[in-house]
Amino acid sequence: MAELTEALERQVRAAGADMRLGQVALGVRSIDRDVRGVSPLRYQVATPNGELDADGVILAVPAAQASALVRDLDPDLATT
């Protein structure tokens, strides 16, 4: 798993984006949506130390944990 994470980190950083590894996430929610109000454009990740705003979020956790994190963002996704 570490190889996958390291390769992903290299690609994200090569694209000029920031990546925060090892952050404990308590939840993810949309803070901005497209003009139709459908697709999230920005996200806010709740952490024990406050909120992080992001253009994208990668959840590298087991499915059950990911489901709990995205429940408020997309209930259908959380049950799939």
N, C-alpha and C positions, 0 to 999 in steps of 0.2 A: 504494500500500500504506500510505503514511503516513496517508492520510485514514481508512482503515479502522481502523488502530491508534488514532488519536486519537479517533475516534467511540466505539470500544469502551472506551477509557480513561475518557471522559466518563460513559458509562453505568455502568461499574463503580464509579467514585467517587461518582456520584449515588446509587447504592444503598448507599453507606456502606462500601464495601469498599476494601481497599488493593490497589494494582496496582504491581508492580515491573517496570519496563521496562528492557531492555538487560541483563538478567541472563543470564550464561552458565550453561546447565544441562548437567550431566553425566549426569543420570539422574533418573527419577521412580519413587517406590515408594509403596505404600499403607502407612500406619502405623496405620490403624483401619478396621475393616470393620463392616458392619451385623450384626445378630444372627444372620443366616443365614451370615455369612462370605463373602457374595457381592460386594456393592457397596462400594467404598471410600467411607469417610466423610471421611477426611483423608489428605493426601498429604505426602510429604517430597521436596523437590527438592534434589539434590546439586549444589553449585556449587563453584567453585574456592576460595571463601572459607568453606565450611562448608555446613550444611544449613538449608533454609528449610521450615518447616511451613506447610501451607496447607489451606484448605477446598476449594479448587478450583484448577486449573491450566489456563492457556491456552498452548498451544504454537504460536507464530507462526513456524514454520520450515518448510522444505521437507519433503515427505512422508518422504523417506529418513532425514532427520535426526530427525523425530518418531518414526519407527519404532524407531530405535536408542534413543531416550530412554525409550520406554515398554515396551521388551522385557521387563524384569523385572516390570513392573506387569501386563501382559496380553499374553502371547505371541501369542494369536490376533489381537489388534488390531495388533500389530507386523508381522504378515505380510499384513494386508489391504490 
